[in-house]
Amino acid sequence: MPRNRPLVVVGDTLLDTDVEGQASRLAPDAPAPVLDVSEEHSRPGGAGLAAVLATAFPGPDAERPRVVLVTALGTSRSDQLVRDLLAPHVEVLELPLRGSVPVKTRLCAEGRPLLRVDRGGGTVGPVTDEVRAALAGAHTVLVADYGRGVAARLRAELAVLAGHTQVVWDPHPRGEPPVPGARLVTPNAAEATALCADPHPDADGEGLHGHGRRGAALATAWRSAAVTVTLGRRGAVLARPGDEAPLYFPPLQEADGDPCGAGDCFAATAARALAEGALPEEATQEAVRQSGAFVAAGGVRNPRLWGGVPGGAPSASAAPPPVRAADRSLTDARALAASVRARGGTVVATGGCFDLLHAGHVGMLQNARRTGDCLIVCLNSDVSVRRLKGEGRPITPEADRISVLAGLDCVDAVAVFDEHTPELLLRDLRPHVWVKGGDYGTERLPEAGTLEEWGGRVLLLPYLDGRSTTALARRAGRSAGAGGTAGTAGAGSTGETARASGAGGAAQVADPGGRAAGSDGRGGPGGRPGVES
C-alpha cells in the first residue's frame, strides 16, 4: 500500500461492553440467573473494531499501515469513550451524529454470553469536505456497514469511488446494498441468505454449493467483482457473477472460541491484502487464515489485542509474533508424548526426510501407527536435508512437508530437527518405539544407543519395493524433458541407489557421503534404501 494513501474504513462505530461474572444461582422472584459481576470492560465495535484490526497486524514491511476511520459520533459520554479508545491508533474523521453511538452490552457468565442489551443510536448528519477529501485520497476503502446510516449517508461518494478505487463492502441486512463496482463483498452465511432475492429453494441450501450459488447471485445483482460468503468455522466460499462452482477456502485450524469480531477481522484482513496487491482469491485465503487465528487466540477478549488489558488500547504486540511451523509442531509433539505416557500408552516415533511422499511412506506410517497409541514423525529440516542430500534438496520445503504429513490420519504429530540425526529430539520425546523402514539392523542405527537410555526399542518394518523419492524425481525429470535426470537429482553414490519398478534401472540422488535416505543417513545392506525419504 502506498505510504501516502491510506486505507479508509467507512461505517458505523459501536461501543461494545462486556459485563463479566459468575452465574451460580437463580433469582428468588423469577427463573432467571443472577450474575455476580466481577469486571466490566469496553472496546470499539463495528467499523471502529474493523479499523483497529486493520492496524493490528504489520504488513510485509513490518510497518503498520495508515488507517483512517470515517464514522459518526455524538456528544454523549459513550461517544467520548469511543474517541478515547480509537484516538491513539487510527485517524478519526467524524460525521455529526444527532443522538449517541449505539452501545451493545453483553452479560457474560464465565465467558459465555447470557444476554445482550442494546441502546443508543441516532441520525447521521451531512458529509463534510474533510471526509470527501479523505475518500478521494484513499488507496482502498472498506465499508463496514452496520445499518446505522453512515454508509447510506456516503453512498453517492462511494458509488463514484468504486469506479476507480478498490472498495470492500461488509454488508448488513439492515443496510443498503453495496454500490456497483465493489471489488469484494463479504457477507456471512446468514446475511447472504437474508440478502439473496432468489425465491427458489436450493436442495443444497446449507452446503457449499448453496452458499456459492447465493454468492454468485449476489455478485450479479450487486454488480460486484466477487462475493465471499464467510462460513465461520467452515471457512469461506468465493463466487463471481455467473459462477457455477464456487472456490472454497477451508479453515487452516480449528478455532473454538468467542466469534465476536471475526467478521470484522475477516473484512479488515481482506481489505489490507487487496491494498497490498493481492487478488480477491488471495485476499480471501489470507482473511480465512487471519480470522481463524483471531478467534483461536481469544478474539476481542485477547488481552494482547488490547495491550494486556481487555477493553484497553491495542498494543504494538497485538499481532502474535510469527511462529515457525516447526516450533509449533515440536510443542504439539512434546505435549502429545507427555499425555500418552501419562495415561500409560505407547509412544511411537519414526523419522525421515519425506521429501516426496509416496505409497511406500504411507504404508510404513500406517503400520507404525498400529504399533502404539500415537505416532510422532521426526522430520529432517530443510537444513538437515540439504546437509544429507546436497544442494537441490529438499524438493519440497519444510512447511509443506509438515502440512502433508500432518494431514495423514495415521500421523498424530510432526516434530522437526536440524541435526544430522534425531538423537536430541528423541531424548526430548522419549518414545517407547522407534520405527524404521527397510533392511536396517540395530547396529546400523545411531539412534539405538539413545533409545536404550530410557528402555526404548527399535522396530523394523518392511518397505514397498520400487517406491522411492529418487524414482519419483527421476520420472518427473523425464516428464519435464530433463533427459532422464531430475532437476534436483545429480550423480550420487551407490549407497543412494533405489530399485524402481519399471523405471528403467537405478536412479541416483546427489549425496557426496554415499549415505542413504532417511533421518539417520544410512542405507541397508547392498545399498538398499528401504523407504527412501
C-alpha positions in Angstrom: 0.0 0.0 0.0 1.5 3.4 -0.9 2.5 5.1 2.3 0.8 8.4 1.4 -2.5 6.8 0.5 -4.4 5.3 3.4 -6.9 2.5 3.9 -10.1 4.3 4.7 -12.7 2.5 6.8 -16.2 3.8 6.5 -19.1 2.8 8.7 -21.0 2.7 11.9 -18.9 2.6 15.1 -20.4 1.0 18.2 -19.4 0.8 21.8 -19.2 -2.9 22.9 -19.2 -3.5 26.6 -18.8 -6.9 28.3 -20.0 -7.3 31.9 -18.2 -10.4 33.2 -19.1 -12.5 36.2 -20.4 -15.8 37.5 -24.0 -17.1 37.5 -24.4 -19.9 40.1 -27.9 -19.2 41.3 -31.4 -18.2 40.2 -33.3 -15.1 41.3 -35.9 -15.8 44.0 -38.6 -13.9 42.2 -38.1 -15.3 38.7 -36.4 -18.3 36.9 -33.6 -16.0 35.8 -29.8 -16.4 36.6 -28.2 -13.9 38.9 -24.9 -12.6 37.6 -22.4 -11.7 40.3 -20.3 -9.1 38.4 -16.5 -9.3 38.7 -15.4 -6.9 35.9 -16.6 -4.7 33.1 -14.7 -3.5 30.1 -15.4 -1.7 26.8 -14.0 -1.6 23.4 -14.8 -0.1 20.0 -17.1 -2.2 17.8 -18.5 -2.2 14.3 -16.4 -0.1 11.9 -14.3 1.1 14.8 -13.2 -2.5 15.6 -12.5 -3.2 11.9 -10.3 -0.1 11.7 -8.4 -1.1 14.8 -7.9 -4.7 13.5 -6.6 -3.2 10.2 -3.8 -1.6 12.1 -3.1 -4.5 14.4 -1.2 -6.7 12.0 2.0 -5.3 10.4 2.3 -5.5 6.7 5.1 -7.1 4.6 7.5 -4.2 5.5 6.7 -4.7 9.3 5.2 -1.2 9.4 1.7 -0.5 10.3 -0.5 0.9 7.6 -2.1 4.3 7.8 -5.8 3.8 8.5 -8.4 6.5 8.5 -11.9 5.8 10.1 -14.9 7.8 8.8 -17.7 7.4 11.2 -20.5 9.2 13.1 -20.1 10.3 16.7 -22.2 12.4 19.0 -21.6 14.2 22.3 -22.5 11.7 25.0 -20.1 10.1 27.4 -20.3 6.9 25.4 -19.2 8.8 22.3 -16.3 10.3 24.2 -15.2 6.9 25.4 -15.1 5.7 21.8 -13.0 8.6 20.8 -10.6 7.9 23.7 -10.3 4.2 22.6 -9.7 5.0 19.0 -7.6 8.1 19.0 -4.1 6.5 19.7 -4.5 4.1 16.8 -6.5 5.4 13.9 -7.2 8.8 12.5 -10.9 9.5 13.0 -12.9 11.8 10.8 -16.3 12.4 12.3 -19.7 12.9 10.7 -22.1 14.7 13.1 -24.5 12.3 15.0 -27.7 13.6 16.4 -28.1 11.2 19.3 -25.4 8.8 20.7 -23.3 6.0 19.5 -25.0 2.6 19.7 -24.0 0.7 22.8 -24.2 -3.1 22.9 -23.7 -4.6 26.4 -23.2 -8.4 26.8 -23.8 -10.0 30.2 -21.4 -13.0 30.3 -21.1 -15.8 32.8 -17.6 -17.4 32.8 -17.0 -16.0 29.3 -20.4 -17.2 27.8 -23.0 -14.6 26.9 -26.3 -14.8 28.7 -28.0 -11.7 27.4 -27.3 -8.6 25.3 -28.7 -5.2 25.9 -28.8 -2.6 23.1 -29.3 1.1 23.5 -28.4 4.4 21.8 -28.3 5.4 18.2 -29.1 8.5 16.2 -29.3 10.2 12.9 -26.1 10.8 10.8 -25.5 14.4 9.8 -24.2 15.9 6.5 -20.9 14.9 4.8 -18.0 17.3 5.4 -15.4 18.4 2.9 -12.7 16.8 5.1 -14.4 13.4 4.7 -14.8 13.9 0.9 -11.0 14.7 0.7 -10.1 11.6 2.7 -12.2 9.4 0.4 -10.7 10.9 -2.7 -7.2 10.2 -1.5 -7.9 6.6 -0.4 -5.9 3.7 -1.8 -8.6 1.2 -0.7 -11.9 1.7 1.1 -13.5 -0.8 3.5 -17.2 -0.2 4.1 -18.2 -1.8 7.5 -22.0 -1.2 7.2 -24.0 -1.9 10.4 -27.2 -0.4 9.0 -26.9 2.7 11.2 -26.7 5.3 8.5 -23.0 6.2 7.8 -22.8 4.1 4.6 -26.2 5.4 3.4 -25.1 9.0 4.0 -21.9 8.5 1.9 -23.5 6.3 -0.8 -23.1 8.9 -3.6 -19.5 9.4 -2.8 -18.8 5.7 -2.5 -20.6 5.0 -5.9 -18.2 7.4 -7.7 -15.2 6.0 -5.8 -15.9 2.4 -6.8 -15.3 3.3 -10.4 -11.6 3.8 -9.8 -10.7 2.7 -6.3 -10.8 -0.7 -4.6 -13.9 -1.0 -2.4 -14.5 -3.8 0.0 -18.0 -3.9 1.4 -19.1 -5.8 4.5 -22.9 -5.6 4.2 -25.7 -5.8 6.8 -29.3 -6.8 6.1 -30.5 -3.5 7.7 -28.2 -1.5 5.4 -28.3 -0.7 1.8 -26.8 -3.0 -0.9 -23.2 -2.4 -1.9 -22.5 0.2 -4.6 -21.9 -1.3 -8.1 -18.3 -2.0 -8.8 -17.2 -3.2 -5.4 -14.1 -5.3 -5.7 -15.1 -7.7 -2.9 -18.3 -8.1 -0.8 -18.1 -10.2 2.4 -21.5 -11.2 3.9 -21.7 -14.1 6.3 -23.9 -17.1 5.5 -26.9 -15.7 7.4 -26.6 -12.3 5.8 -26.2 -13.8 2.3 -29.4 -15.8 2.8 -31.3 -12.8 4.0 -30.0 -10.6 1.2 -30.4 -13.0 -1.7 -33.6 -12.3 -3.6 -33.6 -15.8 -5.3 -37.0 -17.2 -4.4 -36.2 -20.7 -5.5 -35.2 -23.2 -2.8 -31.9 -24.9 -3.1 -31.6 -28.6 -2.2 -28.0 -27.8 -1.1 -29.0 -24.7 0.8 -26.6 -25.1 3.7 -24.0 -26.9 1.6 -21.0 -25.3 0.0 -22.8 -25.3 -3.4 -25.8 -23.5 -2.0 -23.6 -20.8 -0.3 -21.7 -20.4 -3.6 -24.9 -20.2 -5.6 -26.1 -17.3 -3.4 -22.7 -15.6 -3.6 -22.8 -15.7 -7.4 -26.4 -14.5 -7.5 -25.5 -11.6 -5.1 -22.4 -10.7 -7.2 -24.6 -10.5 -10.2 -27.3 -8.4 -8.5 -24.8 -6.1 -6.9 -22.5 -5.9 -10.0 -19.5 -6.6 -7.8 -16.3 -8.3 -8.9 -16.6 -11.1 -6.3 -18.6 -12.1 -3.2 -17.0 -14.1 -0.4 -19.6 -15.8 1.9 -18.0 -16.4 5.2 -19.0 -19.7 6.9 -17.5 -19.3 10.4 -15.5 -22.4 11.4 -16.1 -23.9 8.0 -14.1 -21.2 6.2 -15.5 -19.3 3.2 -16.6 -19.6 -0.4 -15.8 -17.1 -3.1 -18.0 -16.6 -6.2 -18.1 -14.3 -9.1 -21.1 -13.3 -11.2 -22.4 -16.3 -13.1 -20.2 -18.8 -11.3 -21.5 -22.4 -11.3 -18.8 -23.7 -9.0 -17.6 -21.6 -6.1 -14.0 -21.5 -4.8 -13.9 -23.0 -1.3 -11.4 -21.9 1.3 -11.4 -24.3 4.3 -10.1 -23.1 7.6 -6.5 -23.8 8.4 -7.1 -24.5 12.1 -9.8 -25.5 14.5 -10.9 -22.2 16.1 -13.1 -22.8 19.1 -13.8 -19.6 20.9 -15.9 -16.4 21.0 -16.5 -15.5 17.4 -17.4 -11.9 18.2 -15.5 -9.6 15.9 -14.4 -12.4 13.5 -16.4 -10.9 10.6 -14.7 -7.5 11.2 -11.3 -9.2 11.3 -12.1 -11.0 8.0 -13.2 -7.9 6.2 -10.3 -5.8 7.6 -7.7 -8.5 6.6 -9.2 -8.8 3.1 -9.1 -5.1 2.6 -5.5 -4.9 3.8 -4.5 -7.8 1.5 -6.1 -6.1 -1.6 -4.5 -2.8 -0.7 -1.1 -4.7 -0.7 -1.7 -6.1 -4.2 -3.5 -9.4 -3.6 -6.2 -10.8 -5.8 -9.6 -11.5 -4.3 -8.8 -15.2 -4.1 -5.5 -14.4 -2.2 -7.2 -11.9 0.0 -9.9 -14.4 0.9 -7.4 -17.1 1.8 -5.5 -14.7 4.0 -8.7 -13.5 5.6 -9.7 -17.0 6.4 -6.3 -17.7 8.0 -6.2 -14.5 10.0 -9.8 -14.6 11.3 -9.3 -18.2 12.4 -6.2 -17.2 14.2 -8.1 -14.3 15.7 -10.8 -16.5 17.2 -8.3 -19.2 18.3 -6.3 -16.5 20.2 -9.4 -15.3 22.1 -10.9 -12.9 19.7 -11.9 -9.5 21.1 -11.1 -10.9 24.6 -7.5 -11.5 23.7 -5.5 -9.3 26.1 -2.7 -8.9 23.6 -5.1 -7.2 21.3 -5.8 -4.5 23.9 -2.3 -4.1 25.3 -2.7 -6.6 28.1 -6.0 -5.2 29.4 -9.3 -6.2 27.9 -11.0 -3.1 26.6 -7.8 -1.1 26.6 -6.0 0.2 23.6 -4.4 -2.2 21.2 -0.7 -2.5 21.6 2.1 -2.9 19.1 2.2 -6.6 20.1 -1.5 -7.1 19.2 -0.5 -9.5 16.4 1.2 -12.6 17.8 4.8 -12.9 16.6 5.2 -15.3 13.6 5.6 -18.8 14.8 7.7 -21.1 12.7 5.6 -24.2 11.8 8.5 -26.4 13.1 8.4 -24.7 16.5 4.7 -25.1 16.8 4.7 -28.7 15.7 7.5 -29.5 18.2 5.4 -28.0 21.1 2.4 -30.1 20.0 4.6 -33.3 19.8 6.0 -32.8 23.3 2.6 -32.3 24.7 1.2 -35.3 22.9 4.1 -37.6 24.0 3.7 -36.5 27.7 -0.1 -37.0 27.6 0.2 -40.5 26.1 2.9 -41.5 28.6 0.9 -40.1 31.5 -2.1 -42.4 30.7 0.1 -45.5 30.2 0.0 -45.5 26.4 2.8 -46.4 24.0 4.5 -43.5 22.2 5.8 -44.5 18.7 8.1 -42.3 16.6 9.7 -42.6 13.2 11.9 -40.3 11.1 12.9 -39.3 7.7 13.0 -36.5 5.1 9.7 -37.4 3.4 10.7 -35.1 0.6 8.2 -36.5 -1.9 5.6 -38.5 0.0 4.7 -41.8 -1.8 2.9 -45.1 -1.2 5.9 -46.6 0.5 6.0 -43.8 3.1 2.2 -44.0 3.7 2.3 -47.8 4.1 5.1 -47.6 6.6 3.5 -44.8 8.6 0.2 -46.6 8.7 1.9 -49.8 10.0 3.9 -47.8 12.5 0.8 -46.2 13.9 -0.7 -49.6 14.5 2.1 -50.5 16.9 1.1 -47.9 19.6 -1.2 -45.2 20.8 0.3 -42.3 18.9 2.7 -41.7 16.1 5.2 -38.8 16.0 7.2 -38.2 12.8 10.6 -36.8 13.4 11.2 -34.7 10.2 14.6 -33.5 8.9 14.5 -29.8 8.5 15.5 -28.2 5.2 19.0 -27.5 6.6 19.3 -31.2 7.7 18.1 -32.5 4.3 20.5 -30.2 2.4 23.3 -31.4 4.6 22.4 -35.1 3.9 21.5 -34.9 0.3 23.3 -31.9 -1.2 22.2 -28.8 -3.0 18.9 -29.0 -4.7 17.3 -30.9 -1.9 14.8 -30.9 -0.4 12.4 -30.7 -3.4 9.5 -29.9 -1.0 10.1 -27.2 1.6 9.8 -27.9 5.3 6.5 -26.2 5.9 4.9 -28.1 3.1 6.3 -31.4 4.3 4.9 -30.7 7.7 1.5 -29.9 6.3 1.3 -33.1 4.1 2.4 -35.4 6.9 0.1 -33.8 9.5 -2.8 -34.3 7.0 -2.5 -38.1 7.3 -4.8 -39.8 9.7 -2.1 -42.1 10.9 0.2 -39.2 12.0 -0.6 -37.6 15.3 2.2 -35.0 15.4 5.3 -33.9 13.5 8.5 -32.6 15.1 11.4 -31.1 13.1 15.1 -31.4 13.9 18.1 -29.6 12.3 20.8 -32.0 13.3 22.2 -34.8 11.2 20.4 -37.5 13.3 17.4 -37.1 15.7 19.0 -38.2 18.9 18.4 -34.8 20.7 14.8 -34.8 19.6 14.3 -38.4 20.7 15.7 -37.6 24.2 13.1 -34.8 24.3 10.2 -37.1 23.2 11.4 -40.4 24.8 9.3 -42.7 22.6 8.8 -46.3 23.6 9.2 -47.5 20.0 11.4 -46.1 17.2 10.2 -47.4 13.8 12.4 -47.6 10.7 11.5 -48.9 7.3 13.8 -51.2 5.2 16.7 -53.6 5.8 18.2 -51.8 8.8 20.0 -53.6 11.6 20.1 -52.2 15.1 23.9 -51.8 14.9 23.5 -49.6 11.9 21.2 -47.1 13.7 22.9 -44.4 15.7 19.6 -43.8 17.5 19.7 -47.3 19.0 22.0 -46.3 21.8 20.0 -43.3 22.6 16.7 -45.3 22.8 18.4 -47.7 25.3 18.8 -44.8 27.8 15.1 -45.0 28.7 14.3 -48.5 27.6 13.0 -47.7 24.2 13.3 -50.2 21.4 13.8 -50.3 17.6 11.2 -51.8 15.4 11.9 -52.5 11.7 9.1 -52.6 9.1 9.3 -53.9 5.5 9.3 -51.4 2.7 7.4 -51.4 -0.5 9.8 -52.4 -3.2 10.1 -49.9 -6.1 8.9 -46.9 -4.2 11.4 -44.1 -3.6 11.8 -40.4 -3.8 14.6 -40.8 -6.3 12.4 -42.8 -8.6 9.7 -40.1 -8.4 12.2 -37.4 -9.0 13.6 -39.3 -12.0 10.2 -39.8 -13.6 9.3 -36.2 -13.0 12.6 -35.2 -14.7 11.8 -37.4 -17.7 8.3 -35.9 -17.9 9.8 -32.4 -18.0 12.2 -33.4 -20.7 15.2 -33.5 -18.5 16.9 -36.4 -20.3 16.1 -38.9 -17.6 17.7 -37.0 -14.7 15.5 -35.0 -12.3 16.5 -31.4 -12.0 17.3 -31.7 -8.3 18.9 -35.1 -8.5 22.5 -35.3 -9.6 25.1 -38.1 -9.8 25.4 -39.9 -6.5 26.9 -42.9 -4.9 25.6 -46.4 -5.0 24.5 -46.0 -1.4 21.6 -43.9 -2.7 20.6 -46.3 -5.4 16.9 -47.2 -5.4 15.2 -50.0 -7.2 12.3 -48.6 -9.1 9.8 -50.9 -10.8 9.6 -50.1 -14.4 11.9 -47.1 -14.0 14.5 -48.4 -16.5 17.2 -49.1 -13.9 18.7 -47.4 -10.9 18.2 -43.8 -10.1 20.6 -41.6 -8.1 20.4 -38.5 -5.9 23.5 -36.4 -5.2 25.0 -37.4 -1.9 28.8 -37.0 -1.6 28.9 -39.1 1.5 27.1 -42.1 0.0 24.5 -42.1 2.7 21.1 -43.5 2.2 17.9 -41.5 2.7 16.2 -41.2 6.0 16.9 -39.2 9.1 19.9 -41.4 10.1 21.5 -41.1 6.7 22.3 -44.8 6.4 21.4 -47.5 3.8 20.7 -51.1 4.2 22.9 -54.0 3.0 23.9 -53.8 -0.6 22.8 -50.2 -0.8 19.1 -51.0 -0.5 17.5 -47.8 0.8 14.3 -49.1 2.3 11.6 -46.5 2.1 13.7 -43.6 0.8 12.8 -40.2 2.1 
